[in-house]
């Protein structure tokens, strides 16, 4: 299976982070049951984006021979 | 009810200085703002003009460190805010309980504690958190279960307390108070109270309105 390029992974991570951070915003202003759900989704997106970033960096380092 | 009591209840004193929740909120907002602006600029505007290493280091900040700070700050702020009565009341399921607590004519334990000012803030949290080492964790677990039941619309009316209310939660405040120790029957029943063989509510009345007297809280079509 061919993995996407590091640039594509990072672009996806950036987009997921932006969405994740925006989803965290409402809960900072008021506690509502529905916004707790947004917070959980935002946390998930941020975790996934961090994972994507780590994968992209590790691939670049391997390609460069540093790992 | 005397006028000054009503006035005191109507205008609760705001917290002095910075609160943990407020500080975490500011921290999270700052990290979010910097991360959002920085990421958009770096990825969509400055990427072609930056050295590859600078780009990677900037992304480490924008994709890892700042979102991590924002997530921790938001989580901490949320956990702190969840202790407020308003957050419990935000689910309309809890409305009859909070309304009763604020009712100056109510005789329930929650209302009496509120009127006396014995628990000035975070009244729900004060009584519904275990005072053992895992009390807060158990409260969060129960809170998550309540949230799931609420958002999936699967709670059952009338609401019932899961398990038995531990006397330790009452005794955490009352056990050493003179008004408690002066009562002879408390001393005589010490062992039963400590072992939850006898409940405080048996003599002191219900903490919240009895189930038949509560108005239905469900507004959806499910019975």
Interface residues (C-beta under 8 A of the other chain):
Chain A: X10 X11 X13 X14 X17 X18 X20 X21 X22 X24 X25 X27 X28 X30 X31 X32 X33 X34 X36 X37 X39 X43 X46 X49 X50 X53 X57 X60
Chain B: X25 X28 X29 X32 X35 X36 X39 X40 X43 X56 X59 X60 X62 X63 X64 X67 X68 X70 X71 X74 X75 X77 X78 X81 X82 X84 X86 X87 X90 X91 X147 X150 X151
